[in-house]
Amino acid sequence: MALKSLGALAAPLLICCALLTARLHGVDVYDALLCGARRGLKTALEILPALLVLFPAIYLLRASGLPELLGQVLGPLLRTLGVPEETGLLMLLRPLSGSAALSAATEIIGRCGPDSLPGRTAAVMLGSSETTFYVVAVYFSAAGVKRSRWAIPAALCADLACFLSSAWVCRLLWG
Amino acid sequence: MLLGILVTAIYLLCTLLSPLTGSTEAAGAAVTEGARAAIPFVLEIAGALCLWSGVLELLERSGVSAGLARLLRRPLRRLFPRSSREEGLLSALTENLSANLLGLGNAATPAGIRAAKGMAALGGRGEDELCLLVVLNTASLQLLPAMIASVRAAAGAAAPFDILPAVWLSSACSVCCGLLAAALFRRLWR
């Protein structure tokens, strides 16, 4: 499929495009890359404390047998919807905490393999959604508005649509 | 606060549950194993993260986000008819969304907060548009999900970015559903 080979070459293609665009605009290419690398290191350092707190919790969650119990309850529903069972936990954590969702997705990708269907679905789910409750809290508290009215239900609808479409698109491309 | 409750709930629930599921040994080892795994994980994703942050920096400096902001003006005028009457608000909105598209969270949030404050001050229609702004921000619009690509690269994916078209499709779907849900709930709320 054309989409597939485009995806496979995406990384070098993107870098080529970015380099050419920057060149055309007279940007100091090397300095920009260095600056970005510095920012990447900063991001990695910034997420480390949260991951150190949440990784043990996610590993414990994984080992406790709770996902299997959840799977027995939610499994039939997820299977009917065409969503990999392994991603059930990720979908529950995603709107609550970005780091917990990253930990859960990393666990799925490590256990099932990055190129497996559950691994890819977890990656797409994580890449195409946001930490809903965090965003709602930041914006409404910054604006000094107490009632968030219909923002949360509408945002959760978008999240649900994101999870379902992630599962379906992955199944279509790699299932 | 929310995270404190979440972590406490996970620990309590799982510790009490593991004897019932016969997984006490695995659960006991999992906590230290998780703490140990966090360090190599961050080291493994840091390299790719730096590469992609560099590419985003290139795009930013070439004026791509300014171009995106120009492209977004017209659709945003239609989505936010009340707020876009104020020039300052419209430019904060376009800055917020274009920075989000490029995954520049550091630039997106301050612009978004500026827009949110302005909308709250408008009252009435403005508050509806504030909800819509939040919905758009919770439906991720990222063109280059650097973090997840780095995680896939660290796990040994053949082509870490081959999920890109799927991420775009799924993001588009989520944004459309968010807009539809917003249009629906806005009417139902009165």
Interface residues (C-beta under 8 A of the other chain):
Chain A: L3 K4 L6 G7 A8 L9 A10 A11 L14 I15 A18 L19 T21 A22 L24 H25 V27 D28 V29 A32 L33 L34 C35 G36 A37 R38 R39 G40 L41 T43 A44 L45 I47 L48 L51 L52 V53 L54 F55 P56 A57 I58 Y59 L60 L61 R62 A63 S64 G65 L66 E68 L69 L96 S97 A100 L102 A105 T106 I109 G110 G113 P114 D115 G119 R120 A123 V124 M125 L126 G127 S128 S129 E130 T131 T132 F133 V135 V136 V138 Y139 F140 A142 A143 G144 V145 S148 R149 W150 A151 P153 A154 A155 C157 A158 D159 L160 A161 C162 S165 S166 V169 C170 L173
Chain B: L2 L3 L6 V7 I10 Y11 L13 C14 T15 L17 S18 L20 T21 G22 S23 A26 A27 A29 A30 V31 T32 E33 G34 A35 A37 A38 I39 F41 V42 I45 A46 L49 C50 L51 W52 S53 G54 V55 L56 E57 L58 L59 R61 S62 G63 V64 T109 G112 I113 A116 K117 M119 A120 E127 L130 C131 L133 V134 V135 N137 T138 A139 S140 Q142 L144 P145 A146 M147 I148 A149 V151 R152 A155 G156 A157 A158 A159 P160 F161 D162 I163 L164 P165 A166 V167 W168 L169 S170 S171 C173 S174 V175 C176 C177 G178 L180 A181 A182 L184 F185 R186 L188 W189
